């Protein structure tokens, strides 16, 4: 049986644009078309910034 690939999304810093995190989005969130936006620590900015989902 072929394994289904998990839907990975990248989280990009909204301030400097660097991709710092990779997360797996739940099927539920996908179905709803929810865009992820999380407060995460950015190494570039050296502080917590808003990270947005990107492909
Ligand atoms: Zn940043």
mmCIF file of the protein (N, C-alpha, C, O) and its ligand, coordinates in Angstrom:
data_MODEL
# 
_entry.id   MODEL 
# 
loop_
_entity.id 
_entity.type 
_entity.pdbx_number_of_molecules 
1 polymer     1 
2 non-polymer 1 
# 
_entity_poly.entity_id                      1 
_entity_poly.type                           'polypeptide(L)' 
_entity_poly.nstd_linkage                   no 
_entity_poly.nstd_monomer                   no 
_entity_poly.pdbx_seq_one_letter_code       
;(UNK)(UNK)(UNK)(UNK)(UNK)(UNK)(UNK)(UNK)(UNK)(UNK)(UNK)(UNK)(UNK)(UNK)(UNK)(UNK)
(UNK)(UNK)(UNK)(UNK)(UNK)(UNK)(UNK)(UNK)(UNK)(UNK)(UNK)(UNK)(UNK)(UNK)(UNK)(UNK)
(UNK)(UNK)(UNK)(UNK)(UNK)(UNK)(UNK)(UNK)(UNK)(UNK)(UNK)(UNK)(UNK)(UNK)(UNK)(UNK)
(UNK)(UNK)(UNK)(UNK)(UNK)(UNK)(UNK)
;
_entity_poly.pdbx_seq_one_letter_code_can   XXXXXXXXXXXXXXXXXXXXXXXXXXXXXXXXXXXXXXXXXXXXXXXXXXXXXXX 
_entity_poly.pdbx_strand_id                 A 
# 
loop_
_entity_poly_seq.entity_id 
_entity_poly_seq.num 
_entity_poly_seq.mon_id 
_entity_poly_seq.hetero 
1 1  UNK n 
1 2  UNK n 
1 3  UNK n 
1 4  UNK n 
1 5  UNK n 
1 6  UNK n 
1 7  UNK n 
1 8  UNK n 
1 9  UNK n 
1 10 UNK n 
1 11 UNK n 
1 12 UNK n 
1 13 UNK n 
1 14 UNK n 
1 15 UNK n 
1 16 UNK n 
1 17 UNK n 
1 18 UNK n 
1 19 UNK n 
1 20 UNK n 
1 21 UNK n 
1 22 UNK n 
1 23 UNK n 
1 24 UNK n 
1 25 UNK n 
1 26 UNK n 
1 27 UNK n 
1 28 UNK n 
1 29 UNK n 
1 30 UNK n 
1 31 UNK n 
1 32 UNK n 
1 33 UNK n 
1 34 UNK n 
1 35 UNK n 
1 36 UNK n 
1 37 UNK n 
1 38 UNK n 
1 39 UNK n 
1 40 UNK n 
1 41 UNK n 
1 42 UNK n 
1 43 UNK n 
1 44 UNK n 
1 45 UNK n 
1 46 UNK n 
1 47 UNK n 
1 48 UNK n 
1 49 UNK n 
1 50 UNK n 
1 51 UNK n 
1 52 UNK n 
1 53 UNK n 
1 54 UNK n 
1 55 UNK n 
# 
loop_
_struct_asym.id 
_struct_asym.entity_id 
A 1 
B 2 
# 
loop_
_chem_comp.id 
_chem_comp.type 
_chem_comp.mon_nstd_flag 
UNK 'L-peptide linking' . 
ZN  non-polymer         . 
# 
_pdbx_entity_nonpoly.entity_id   2 
_pdbx_entity_nonpoly.name        ? 
_pdbx_entity_nonpoly.comp_id     ZN 
# 
_pdbx_nonpoly_scheme.asym_id         B 
_pdbx_nonpoly_scheme.entity_id       2 
_pdbx_nonpoly_scheme.mon_id          ZN 
_pdbx_nonpoly_scheme.ndb_seq_num     1 
_pdbx_nonpoly_scheme.pdb_seq_num     101 
_pdbx_nonpoly_scheme.auth_seq_num    101 
_pdbx_nonpoly_scheme.pdb_mon_id      ZN 
_pdbx_nonpoly_scheme.auth_mon_id     ZN 
_pdbx_nonpoly_scheme.pdb_strand_id   A 
_pdbx_nonpoly_scheme.pdb_ins_code    . 
# 
loop_
_atom_site.group_PDB 
_atom_site.id 
_atom_site.type_symbol 
_atom_site.label_atom_id 
_atom_site.label_alt_id 
_atom_site.label_comp_id 
_atom_site.label_asym_id 
_atom_site.label_entity_id 
_atom_site.label_seq_id 
_atom_site.pdbx_PDB_ins_code 
_atom_site.Cartn_x 
_atom_site.Cartn_y 
_atom_site.Cartn_z 
_atom_site.occupancy 
_atom_site.B_iso_or_equiv 
_atom_site.pdbx_formal_charge 
_atom_site.auth_seq_id 
_atom_site.auth_comp_id 
_atom_site.auth_asym_id 
_atom_site.auth_atom_id 
_atom_site.pdbx_PDB_model_num 
ATOM   1   N  N  . UNK A 1 1  ? 0.828   -1.211 0.000  1.00 0.00 ? 1   UNK A N  1 
ATOM   2   C  CA . UNK A 1 1  ? 0.000   0.000  0.000  1.00 0.00 ? 1   UNK A CA 1 
ATOM   3   C  C  . UNK A 1 1  ? 0.861   1.259  0.000  1.00 0.00 ? 1   UNK A C  1 
ATOM   4   O  O  . UNK A 1 1  ? 1.842   1.363  0.737  1.00 0.00 ? 1   UNK A O  1 
ATOM   5   N  N  . UNK A 1 2  ? 0.481   2.184  -0.821 1.00 0.00 ? 2   UNK A N  1 
ATOM   6   C  CA . UNK A 1 2  ? 1.230   3.432  -0.903 1.00 0.00 ? 2   UNK A CA 1 
ATOM   7   C  C  . UNK A 1 2  ? 0.818   4.364  0.231  1.00 0.00 ? 2   UNK A C  1 
ATOM   8   O  O  . UNK A 1 2  ? -0.362  4.570  0.515  1.00 0.00 ? 2   UNK A O  1 
ATOM   9   N  N  . UNK A 1 3  ? 1.830   4.903  0.850  1.00 0.00 ? 3   UNK A N  1 
ATOM   10  C  CA . UNK A 1 3  ? 1.544   5.847  1.941  1.00 0.00 ? 3   UNK A CA 1 
ATOM   11  C  C  . UNK A 1 3  ? 1.211   7.214  1.367  1.00 0.00 ? 3   UNK A C  1 
ATOM   12  O  O  . UNK A 1 3  ? 1.822   7.680  0.405  1.00 0.00 ? 3   UNK A O  1 
ATOM   13  N  N  . UNK A 1 4  ? 0.247   7.824  1.976  1.00 0.00 ? 4   UNK A N  1 
ATOM   14  C  CA . UNK A 1 4  ? -0.103  9.179  1.555  1.00 0.00 ? 4   UNK A CA 1 
ATOM   15  C  C  . UNK A 1 4  ? 0.866   10.164 2.179  1.00 0.00 ? 4   UNK A C  1 
ATOM   16  O  O  . UNK A 1 4  ? 1.237   10.052 3.348  1.00 0.00 ? 4   UNK A O  1 
ATOM   17  N  N  . UNK A 1 5  ? 1.256   11.107 1.387  1.00 0.00 ? 5   UNK A N  1 
ATOM   18  C  CA . UNK A 1 5  ? 2.168   12.132 1.900  1.00 0.00 ? 5   UNK A CA 1 
ATOM   19  C  C  . UNK A 1 5  ? 1.410   13.075 2.824  1.00 0.00 ? 5   UNK A C  1 
ATOM   20  O  O  . UNK A 1 5  ? 0.274   13.468 2.556  1.00 0.00 ? 5   UNK A O  1 
ATOM   21  N  N  . UNK A 1 6  ? 2.066   13.419 3.902  1.00 0.00 ? 6   UNK A N  1 
ATOM   22  C  CA . UNK A 1 6  ? 1.441   14.368 4.825  1.00 0.00 ? 6   UNK A CA 1 
ATOM   23  C  C  . UNK A 1 6  ? 1.513   15.766 4.231  1.00 0.00 ? 6   UNK A C  1 
ATOM   24  O  O  . UNK A 1 6  ? 2.533   16.156 3.663  1.00 0.00 ? 6   UNK A O  1 
ATOM   25  N  N  . UNK A 1 7  ? 0.452   16.499 4.363  1.00 0.00 ? 7   UNK A N  1 
ATOM   26  C  CA . UNK A 1 7  ? 0.433   17.844 3.796  1.00 0.00 ? 7   UNK A CA 1 
ATOM   27  C  C  . UNK A 1 7  ? 1.267   18.817 4.613  1.00 0.00 ? 7   UNK A C  1 
ATOM   28  O  O  . UNK A 1 7  ? 0.810   19.367 5.615  1.00 0.00 ? 7   UNK A O  1 
ATOM   29  N  N  . UNK A 1 8  ? 2.483   19.014 4.170  1.00 0.00 ? 8   UNK A N  1 
ATOM   30  C  CA . UNK A 1 8  ? 3.365   19.934 4.884  1.00 0.00 ? 8   UNK A CA 1 
ATOM   31  C  C  . UNK A 1 8  ? 3.220   21.357 4.364  1.00 0.00 ? 8   UNK A C  1 
ATOM   32  O  O  . UNK A 1 8  ? 3.077   21.599 3.166  1.00 0.00 ? 8   UNK A O  1 
ATOM   33  N  N  . UNK A 1 9  ? 3.262   22.262 5.284  1.00 0.00 ? 9   UNK A N  1 
ATOM   34  C  CA . UNK A 1 9  ? 3.265   23.662 4.888  1.00 0.00 ? 9   UNK A CA 1 
ATOM   35  C  C  . UNK A 1 9  ? 4.443   24.358 5.556  1.00 0.00 ? 9   UNK A C  1 
ATOM   36  O  O  . UNK A 1 9  ? 4.885   23.975 6.640  1.00 0.00 ? 9   UNK A O  1 
ATOM   37  N  N  . UNK A 1 10 ? 4.930   25.373 4.893  1.00 0.00 ? 10  UNK A N  1 
ATOM   38  C  CA . UNK A 1 10 ? 6.033   26.146 5.453  1.00 0.00 ? 10  UNK A CA 1 
ATOM   39  C  C  . UNK A 1 10 ? 5.469   27.377 6.145  1.00 0.00 ? 10  UNK A C  1 
ATOM   40  O  O  . UNK A 1 10 ? 4.457   27.946 5.736  1.00 0.00 ? 10  UNK A O  1 
ATOM   41  N  N  . UNK A 1 11 ? 6.156   27.762 7.197  1.00 0.00 ? 11  UNK A N  1 
ATOM   42  C  CA . UNK A 1 11 ? 5.773   28.999 7.865  1.00 0.00 ? 11  UNK A CA 1 
ATOM   43  C  C  . UNK A 1 11 ? 6.852   30.045 7.615  1.00 0.00 ? 11  UNK A C  1 
ATOM   44  O  O  . UNK A 1 11 ? 8.018   29.868 7.967  1.00 0.00 ? 11  UNK A O  1 
ATOM   45  N  N  . UNK A 1 12 ? 6.424   31.133 6.999  1.00 0.00 ? 12  UNK A N  1 
ATOM   46  C  CA . UNK A 1 12 ? 7.354   32.177 6.604  1.00 0.00 ? 12  UNK A CA 1 
ATOM   47  C  C  . UNK A 1 12 ? 7.197   33.392 7.498  1.00 0.00 ? 12  UNK A C  1 
ATOM   48  O  O  . UNK A 1 12 ? 6.086   33.830 7.795  1.00 0.00 ? 12  UNK A O  1 
ATOM   49  N  N  . UNK A 1 13 ? 8.315   33.917 7.914  1.00 0.00 ? 13  UNK A N  1 
ATOM   50  C  CA . UNK A 1 13 ? 8.298   35.137 8.723  1.00 0.00 ? 13  UNK A CA 1 
ATOM   51  C  C  . UNK A 1 13 ? 7.723   36.281 7.894  1.00 0.00 ? 13  UNK A C  1 
ATOM   52  O  O  . UNK A 1 13 ? 8.161   36.530 6.771  1.00 0.00 ? 13  UNK A O  1 
ATOM   53  N  N  . UNK A 1 14 ? 6.744   36.966 8.459  1.00 0.00 ? 14  UNK A N  1 
ATOM   54  C  CA . UNK A 1 14 ? 6.086   38.032 7.703  1.00 0.00 ? 14  UNK A CA 1 
ATOM   55  C  C  . UNK A 1 14 ? 6.932   39.304 7.671  1.00 0.00 ? 14  UNK A C  1 
ATOM   56  O  O  . UNK A 1 14 ? 6.630   40.240 6.931  1.00 0.00 ? 14  UNK A O  1 
ATOM   57  N  N  . UNK A 1 15 ? 7.996   39.332 8.483  1.00 0.00 ? 15  UNK A N  1 
ATOM   58  C  CA . UNK A 1 15 ? 8.818   40.537 8.536  1.00 0.00 ? 15  UNK A CA 1 
ATOM   59  C  C  . UNK A 1 15 ? 10.031  40.460 7.611  1.00 0.00 ? 15  UNK A C  1 
ATOM   60  O  O  . UNK A 1 15 ? 10.305  41.391 6.855  1.00 0.00 ? 15  UNK A O  1 
ATOM   61  N  N  . UNK A 1 16 ? 10.763  39.326 7.678  1.00 0.00 ? 16  UNK A N  1 
ATOM   62  C  CA . UNK A 1 16 ? 11.961  39.231 6.844  1.00 0.00 ? 16  UNK A CA 1 
ATOM   63  C  C  . UNK A 1 16 ? 11.791  38.230 5.704  1.00 0.00 ? 16  UNK A C  1 
ATOM   64  O  O  . UNK A 1 16 ? 12.610  38.183 4.786  1.00 0.00 ? 16  UNK A O  1 
ATOM   65  N  N  . UNK A 1 17 ? 10.732  37.437 5.765  1.00 0.00 ? 17  UNK A N  1 
ATOM   66  C  CA . UNK A 1 17 ? 10.434  36.534 4.652  1.00 0.00 ? 17  UNK A CA 1 
ATOM   67  C  C  . UNK A 1 17 ? 11.185  35.224 4.669  1.00 0.00 ? 17  UNK A C  1 
ATOM   68  O  O  . UNK A 1 17 ? 11.102  34.460 3.708  1.00 0.00 ? 17  UNK A O  1 
ATOM   69  N  N  . UNK A 1 18 ? 11.923  34.936 5.742  1.00 0.00 ? 18  UNK A N  1 
ATOM   70  C  CA . UNK A 1 18 ? 12.646  33.670 5.795  1.00 0.00 ? 18  UNK A CA 1 
ATOM   71  C  C  . UNK A 1 18 ? 11.736  32.555 6.311  1.00 0.00 ? 18  UNK A C  1 
ATOM   72  O  O  . UNK A 1 18 ? 10.885  32.769 7.174  1.00 0.00 ? 18  UNK A O  1 
ATOM   73  N  N  . UNK A 1 19 ? 11.942  31.368 5.760  1.00 0.00 ? 19  UNK A N  1 
ATOM   74  C  CA . UNK A 1 19 ? 11.128  30.222 6.168  1.00 0.00 ? 19  UNK A CA 1 
ATOM   75  C  C  . UNK A 1 19 ? 11.805  29.530 7.338  1.00 0.00 ? 19  UNK A C  1 
ATOM   76  O  O  . UNK A 1 19 ? 12.908  29.000 7.210  1.00 0.00 ? 19  UNK A O  1 
ATOM   77  N  N  . UNK A 1 20 ? 11.137  29.542 8.466  1.00 0.00 ? 20  UNK A N  1 
ATOM   78  C  CA . UNK A 1 20 ? 11.755  29.038 9.687  1.00 0.00 ? 20  UNK A CA 1 
ATOM   79  C  C  . UNK A 1 20 ? 11.136  27.752 10.207 1.00 0.00 ? 20  UNK A C  1 
ATOM   80  O  O  . UNK A 1 20 ? 11.773  27.023 10.969 1.00 0.00 ? 20  UNK A O  1 
ATOM   81  N  N  . UNK A 1 21 ? 9.925   27.467 9.813  1.00 0.00 ? 21  UNK A N  1 
ATOM   82  C  CA . UNK A 1 21 ? 9.240   26.306 10.386 1.00 0.00 ? 21  UNK A CA 1 
ATOM   83  C  C  . UNK A 1 21 ? 8.510   25.509 9.317  1.00 0.00 ? 21  UNK A C  1 
ATOM   84  O  O  . UNK A 1 21 ? 8.009   26.043 8.328  1.00 0.00 ? 21  UNK A O  1 
ATOM   85  N  N  . UNK A 1 22 ? 8.474   24.203 9.565  1.00 0.00 ? 22  UNK A N  1 
ATOM   86  C  CA . UNK A 1 22 ? 7.685   23.306 8.724  1.00 0.00 ? 22  UNK A CA 1 
ATOM   87  C  C  . UNK A 1 22 ? 6.670   22.613 9.612  1.00 0.00 ? 22  UNK A C  1 
ATOM   88  O  O  . UNK A 1 22 ? 7.026   22.010 10.625 1.00 0.00 ? 22  UNK A O  1 
ATOM   89  N  N  . UNK A 1 23 ? 5.436   22.699 9.238  1.00 0.00 ? 23  UNK A N  1 
ATOM   90  C  CA . UNK A 1 23 ? 4.393   22.078 10.053 1.00 0.00 ? 23  UNK A CA 1 
ATOM   91  C  C  . UNK A 1 23 ? 3.493   21.207 9.181  1.00 0.00 ? 23  UNK A C  1 
ATOM   92  O  O  . UNK A 1 23 ? 3.409   21.368 7.964  1.00 0.00 ? 23  UNK A O  1 
ATOM   93  N  N  . UNK A 1 24 ? 2.846   20.307 9.842  1.00 0.00 ? 24  UNK A N  1 
ATOM   94  C  CA . UNK A 1 24 ? 1.867   19.491 9.155  1.00 0.00 ? 24  UNK A CA 1 
ATOM   95  C  C  . UNK A 1 24 ? 0.479   20.048 9.451  1.00 0.00 ? 24  UNK A C  1 
ATOM   96  O  O  . UNK A 1 24 ? 0.058   20.164 10.602 1.00 0.00 ? 24  UNK A O  1 
ATOM   97  N  N  . UNK A 1 25 ? -0.192  20.376 8.400  1.00 0.00 ? 25  UNK A N  1 
ATOM   98  C  CA . UNK A 1 25 ? -1.523  20.950 8.552  1.00 0.00 ? 25  UNK A CA 1 
ATOM   99  C  C  . UNK A 1 25 ? -2.542  19.816 8.634  1.00 0.00 ? 25  UNK A C  1 
ATOM   100 O  O  . UNK A 1 25 ? -2.465  18.835 7.895  1.00 0.00 ? 25  UNK A O  1 
ATOM   101 N  N  . UNK A 1 26 ? -3.461  19.968 9.513  1.00 0.00 ? 26  UNK A N  1 
ATOM   102 C  CA . UNK A 1 26 ? -4.485  18.933 9.669  1.00 0.00 ? 26  UNK A CA 1 
ATOM   103 C  C  . UNK A 1 26 ? -5.444  18.933 8.483  1.00 0.00 ? 26  UNK A C  1 
ATOM   104 O  O  . UNK A 1 26 ? -5.695  19.970 7.870  1.00 0.00 ? 26  UNK A O  1 
ATOM   105 N  N  . UNK A 1 27 ? -5.967  17.770 8.178  1.00 0.00 ? 27  UNK A N  1 
ATOM   106 C  CA . UNK A 1 27 ? -6.904  17.643 7.048  1.00 0.00 ? 27  UNK A CA 1 
ATOM   107 C  C  . UNK A 1 27 ? -8.109  18.556 7.257  1.00 0.00 ? 27  UNK A C  1 
ATOM   108 O  O  . UNK A 1 27 ? -8.653  19.132 6.315  1.00 0.00 ? 27  UNK A O  1 
ATOM   109 N  N  . UNK A 1 28 ? -8.499  18.665 8.505  1.00 0.00 ? 28  UNK A N  1 
ATOM   110 C  CA . UNK A 1 28 ? -9.639  19.509 8.854  1.00 0.00 ? 28  UNK A CA 1 
ATOM   111 C  C  . UNK A 1 28 ? -9.407  20.956 8.443  1.00 0.00 ? 28  UNK A C  1 
ATOM   112 O  O  . UNK A 1 28 ? -10.251 21.581 7.800  1.00 0.00 ? 28  UNK A O  1 
ATOM   113 N  N  . UNK A 1 29 ? -8.250  21.473 8.827  1.00 0.00 ? 29  UNK A N  1 
ATOM   114 C  CA . UNK A 1 29 ? -7.910  22.859 8.525  1.00 0.00 ? 29  UNK A CA 1 
ATOM   115 C  C  . UNK A 1 29 ? -7.812  23.065 7.021  1.00 0.00 ? 29  UNK A C  1 
ATOM   116 O  O  . UNK A 1 29 ? -8.174  24.118 6.497  1.00 0.00 ? 29  UNK A O  1 
ATOM   117 N  N  . UNK A 1 30 ? -7.311  22.030 6.333  1.00 0.00 ? 30  UNK A N  1 
ATOM   118 C  CA . UNK A 1 30 ? -7.209  22.092 4.877  1.00 0.00 ? 30  UNK A CA 1 
ATOM   119 C  C  . UNK A 1 30 ? -8.578  22.215 4.238  1.00 0.00 ? 30  UNK A C  1 
ATOM   120 O  O  . UNK A 1 30 ? -8.802  23.029 3.341  1.00 0.00 ? 30  UNK A O  1 
ATOM   121 N  N  . UNK A 1 31 ? -9.482  21.385 4.724  1.00 0.00 ? 31  UNK A N  1 
ATOM   122 C  CA . UNK A 1 31 ? -10.831 21.358 4.173  1.00 0.00 ? 31  UNK A CA 1 
ATOM   123 C  C  . UNK A 1 31 ? -11.523 22.697 4.368  1.00 0.00 ? 31  UNK A C  1 
ATOM   124 O  O  . UNK A 1 31 ? -12.302 23.139 3.524  1.00 0.00 ? 31  UNK A O  1 
ATOM   125 N  N  . UNK A 1 32 ? -11.230 23.323 5.476  1.00 0.00 ? 32  UNK A N  1 
ATOM   126 C  CA . UNK A 1 32 ? -11.855 24.610 5.771  1.00 0.00 ? 32  UNK A CA 1 
ATOM   127 C  C  . UNK A 1 32 ? -11.161 25.756 5.046  1.00 0.00 ? 32  UNK A C  1 
ATOM   128 O  O  . UNK A 1 32 ? -11.686 26.867 4.969  1.00 0.00 ? 32  UNK A O  1 
ATOM   129 N  N  . UNK A 1 33 ? -9.985  25.474 4.521  1.00 0.00 ? 33  UNK A N  1 
ATOM   130 C  CA . UNK A 1 33 ? -9.237  26.519 3.822  1.00 0.00 ? 33  UNK A CA 1 
ATOM   131 C  C  . UNK A 1 33 ? -8.659  27.555 4.757  1.00 0.00 ? 33  UNK A C  1 
ATOM   132 O  O  . UNK A 1 33 ? -8.524  28.728 4.411  1.00 0.00 ? 33  UNK A O  1 
ATOM   133 N  N  . UNK A 1 34 ? -8.319  27.096 5.958  1.00 0.00 ? 34  UNK A N  1 
ATOM   134 C  CA . UNK A 1 34 ? -7.773  28.009 6.958  1.00 0.00 ? 34  UNK A CA 1 
ATOM   135 C  C  . UNK A 1 34 ? -6.308  28.281 6.652  1.00 0.00 ? 34  UNK A C  1 
ATOM   136 O  O  . UNK A 1 34 ? -5.547  27.357 6.365  1.00 0.00 ? 34  UNK A O  1 
ATOM   137 N  N  . UNK A 1 35 ? -5.923  29.519 6.713  1.00 0.00 ? 35  UNK A N  1 
ATOM   138 C  CA . UNK A 1 35 ? -4.519  29.884 6.546  1.00 0.00 ? 35  UNK A CA 1 
ATOM   139 C  C  . UNK A 1 35 ? -3.869  29.994 7.915  1.00 0.00 ? 35  UNK A C  1 
ATOM   140 O  O  . UNK A 1 35 ? -4.383  30.641 8.828  1.00 0.00 ? 35  UNK A O  1 
ATOM   141 N  N  . UNK A 1 36 ? -2.726  29.342 8.021  1.00 0.00 ? 36  UNK A N  1 
ATOM   142 C  CA . UNK A 1 36 ? -2.049  29.369 9.306  1.00 0.00 ? 36  UNK A CA 1 
ATOM   143 C  C  . UNK A 1 36 ? -1.276  30.667 9.480  1.00 0.00 ? 36  UNK A C  1 
ATOM   144 O  O  . UNK A 1 36 ? -0.646  31.168 8.549  1.00 0.00 ? 36  UNK A O  1 
ATOM   145 N  N  . UNK A 1 37 ? -1.340  31.184 10.667 1.00 0.00 ? 37  UNK A N  1 
ATOM   146 C  CA . UNK A 1 37 ? -0.537  32.345 11.018 1.00 0.00 ? 37  UNK A CA 1 
ATOM   147 C  C  . UNK A 1 37 ? -0.204  32.229 12.494 1.00 0.00 ? 37  UNK A C  1 
ATOM   148 O  O  . UNK A 1 37 ? -1.078  32.338 13.354 1.00 0.00 ? 37  UNK A O  1 
ATOM   149 N  N  . UNK A 1 38 ? 1.066   32.007 12.770 1.00 0.00 ? 38  UNK A N  1 
ATOM   150 C  CA . UNK A 1 38 ? 1.460   31.756 14.151 1.00 0.00 ? 38  UNK A CA 1 
ATOM   151 C  C  . UNK A 1 38 ? 2.575   32.702 14.583 1.00 0.00 ? 38  UNK A C  1 
ATOM   152 O  O  . UNK A 1 38 ? 3.413   33.128 13.787 1.00 0.00 ? 38  UNK A O  1 
ATOM   153 N  N  . UNK A 1 39 ? 2.549   33.008 15.857 1.00 0.00 ? 39  UNK A N  1 
ATOM   154 C  CA . UNK A 1 39 ? 3.640   33.793 16.440 1.00 0.00 ? 39  UNK A CA 1 
ATOM   155 C  C  . UNK A 1 39 ? 4.769   32.834 16.776 1.00 0.00 ? 39  UNK A C  1 
ATOM   156 O  O  . UNK A 1 39 ? 4.633   31.961 17.633 1.00 0.00 ? 39  UNK A O  1 
ATOM   157 N  N  . UNK A 1 40 ? 5.885   33.018 16.083 1.00 0.00 ? 40  UNK A N  1 
ATOM   158 C  CA . UNK A 1 40 ? 7.028   32.136 16.305 1.00 0.00 ? 40  UNK A CA 1 
ATOM   159 C  C  . UNK A 1 40 ? 8.291   32.965 16.402 1.00 0.00 ? 40  UNK A C  1 
ATOM   160 O  O  . UNK A 1 40 ? 8.354   34.114 15.965 1.00 0.00 ? 40  UNK A O  1 
ATOM   161 N  N  . UNK A 1 41 ? 9.299   32.331 16.997 1.00 0.00 ? 41  UNK A N  1 
ATOM   162 C  CA . UNK A 1 41 ? 10.570  33.020 17.105 1.00 0.00 ? 41  UNK A CA 1 
ATOM   163 C  C  . UNK A 1 41 ? 11.311  32.960 15.774 1.00 0.00 ? 41  UNK A C  1 
ATOM   164 O  O  . UNK A 1 41 ? 11.450  31.888 15.186 1.00 0.00 ? 41  UNK A O  1 
ATOM   165 N  N  . UNK A 1 42 ? 11.774  34.084 15.311 1.00 0.00 ? 42  UNK A N  1 
ATOM   166 C  CA . UNK A 1 42 ? 12.536  34.156 14.073 1.00 0.00 ? 42  UNK A CA 1 
ATOM   167 C  C  . UNK A 1 42 ? 13.995  34.415 14.392 1.00 0.00 ? 42  UNK A C  1 
ATOM   168 O  O  . UNK A 1 42 ? 14.329  35.364 15.101 1.00 0.00 ? 42  UNK A O  1 
ATOM   169 N  N  . UNK A 1 43 ? 14.863  33.562 13.863 1.00 0.00 ? 43  UNK A N  1 
ATOM   170 C  CA . UNK A 1 43 ? 16.299  33.694 14.119 1.00 0.00 ? 43  UNK A CA 1 
ATOM   171 C  C  . UNK A 1 43 ? 16.855  34.960 13.480 1.00 0.00 ? 43  UNK A C  1 
ATOM   172 O  O  . UNK A 1 43 ? 17.741  35.621 14.021 1.00 0.00 ? 43  UNK A O  1 
ATOM   173 N  N  . UNK A 1 44 ? 16.305  35.272 12.318 1.00 0.00 ? 44  UNK A N  1 
ATOM   174 C  CA . UNK A 1 44 ? 16.760  36.454 11.585 1.00 0.00 ? 44  UNK A CA 1 
ATOM   175 C  C  . UNK A 1 44 ? 16.424  37.742 12.331 1.00 0.00 ? 44  UNK A C  1 
ATOM   176 O  O  . UNK A 1 44 ? 17.265  38.623 12.507 1.00 0.00 ? 44  UNK A O  1 
ATOM   177 N  N  . UNK A 1 45 ? 15.169  37.820 12.760 1.00 0.00 ? 45  UNK A N  1 
ATOM   178 C  CA . UNK A 1 45 ? 14.704  39.029 13.438 1.00 0.00 ? 45  UNK A CA 1 
ATOM   179 C  C  . UNK A 1 45 ? 15.082  39.023 14.923 1.00 0.00 ? 45  UNK A C  1 
ATOM   180 O  O  . UNK A 1 45 ? 15.051  40.056 15.592 1.00 0.00 ? 45  UNK A O  1 
ATOM   181 N  N  . UNK A 1 46 ? 15.442  37.826 15.422 1.00 0.00 ? 46  UNK A N  1 
ATOM   182 C  CA . UNK A 1 46 ? 15.812  37.635 16.823 1.00 0.00 ? 46  UNK A CA 1 
ATOM   183 C  C  . UNK A 1 46 ? 14.701  38.047 17.787 1.00 0.00 ? 46  UNK A C  1 
ATOM   184 O  O  . UNK A 1 46 ? 14.942  38.569 18.875 1.00 0.00 ? 46  UNK A O  1 
ATOM   185 N  N  . UNK A 1 47 ? 13.486  37.790 17.339 1.00 0.00 ? 47  UNK A N  1 
ATOM   186 C  CA . UNK A 1 47 ? 12.330  38.031 18.205 1.00 0.00 ? 47  UNK A CA 1 
ATOM   187 C  C  . UNK A 1 47 ? 11.130  37.292 17.633 1.00 0.00 ? 47  UNK A C  1 
ATOM   188 O  O  . UNK A 1 47 ? 11.191  36.710 16.551 1.00 0.00 ? 47  UNK A O  1 
ATOM   189 N  N  . UNK A 1 48 ? 10.048  37.331 18.382 1.00 0.00 ? 48  UNK A N  1 
ATOM   190 C  CA . UNK A 1 48 ? 8.839   36.662 17.916 1.00 0.00 ? 48  UNK A CA 1 
ATOM   191 C  C  . UNK A 1 48 ? 8.134   37.521 16.871 1.00 0.00 ? 48  UNK A C  1 
ATOM   192 O  O  . UNK A 1 48 ? 7.869   38.705 17.078 1.00 0.00 ? 48  UNK A O  1 
ATOM   193 N  N  . UNK A 1 49 ? 7.843   36.884 15.745 1.00 0.00 ? 49  UNK A N  1 
ATOM   194 C  CA . UNK A 1 49 ? 7.128   37.580 14.690 1.00 0.00 ? 49  UNK A CA 1 
ATOM   195 C  C  . UNK A 1 49 ? 5.999   36.685 14.193 1.00 0.00 ? 49  UNK A C  1 
ATOM   196 O  O  . UNK A 1 49 ? 5.923   35.505 14.536 1.00 0.00 ? 49  UNK A O  1 
ATOM   197 N  N  . UNK A 1 50 ? 5.154   37.249 13.404 1.00 0.00 ? 50  UNK A N  1 
ATOM   198 C  CA . UNK A 1 50 ? 4.057   36.471 12.823 1.00 0.00 ? 50  UNK A CA 1 
ATOM   199 C  C  . UNK A 1 50 ? 4.567   35.676 11.638 1.00 0.00 ? 50  UNK A C  1 
ATOM   200 O  O  . UNK A 1 50 ? 5.149   36.220 10.699 1.00 0.00 ? 50  UNK A O  1 
ATOM   201 N  N  . UNK A 1 51 ? 4.331   34.368 11.705 1.00 0.00 ? 51  UNK A N  1 
ATOM   202 C  CA . UNK A 1 51 ? 4.738   33.492 10.617 1.00 0.00 ? 51  UNK A CA 1 
ATOM   203 C  C  . UNK A 1 51 ? 3.508   33.034 9.865  1.00 0.00 ? 51  UNK A C  1 
ATOM   204 O  O  . UNK A 1 51 ? 2.551   32.537 10.458 1.00 0.00 ? 51  UNK A O  1 
ATOM   205 N  N  . UNK A 1 52 ? 3.543   33.205 8.570  1.00 0.00 ? 52  UNK A N  1 
ATOM   206 C  CA . UNK A 1 52 ? 2.375   32.862 7.772  1.00 0.00 ? 52  UNK A CA 1 
ATOM   207 C  C  . UNK A 1 52 ? 2.646   31.651 6.894  1.00 0.00 ? 52  UNK A C  1 
ATOM   208 O  O  . UNK A 1 52 ? 3.774   31.375 6.486  1.00 0.00 ? 52  UNK A O  1 
ATOM   209 N  N  . UNK A 1 53 ? 1.579   30.959 6.631  1.00 0.00 ? 53  UNK A N  1 
ATOM   210 C  CA . UNK A 1 53 ? 1.658   29.770 5.788  1.00 0.00 ? 53  UNK A CA 1 
ATOM   211 C  C  . UNK A 1 53 ? 2.048   30.133 4.354  1.00 0.00 ? 53  UNK A C  1 
ATOM   212 O  O  . UNK A 1 53 ? 1.558   31.106 3.781  1.00 0.00 ? 53  UNK A O  1 
ATOM   213 N  N  . UNK A 1 54 ? 2.938   29.323 3.800  1.00 0.00 ? 54  UNK A N  1 
ATOM   214 C  CA . UNK A 1 54 ? 3.313   29.492 2.392  1.00 0.00 ? 54  UNK A CA 1 
ATOM   215 C  C  . UNK A 1 54 ? 3.543   28.132 1.785  1.00 0.00 ? 54  UNK A C  1 
ATOM   216 O  O  . UNK A 1 54 ? 3.647   27.139 2.504  1.00 0.00 ? 54  UNK A O  1 
ATOM   217 N  N  . UNK A 1 55 ? 3.625   28.071 0.465  1.00 0.00 ? 55  UNK A N  1 
ATOM   218 C  CA . UNK A 1 55 ? 3.774   26.753 -0.170 1.00 0.00 ? 55  UNK A CA 1 
ATOM   219 C  C  . UNK A 1 55 ? 5.164   26.576 -0.766 1.00 0.00 ? 55  UNK A C  1 
ATOM   220 O  O  . UNK A 1 55 ? 5.461   25.527 -1.339 1.00 0.00 ? 55  UNK A O  1 
HETATM 221 ZN ZN . ZN  B 2 .  ? 12.053  37.251 10.478 1.00 0.00 ? 101 ZN  A ZN 1 
# 
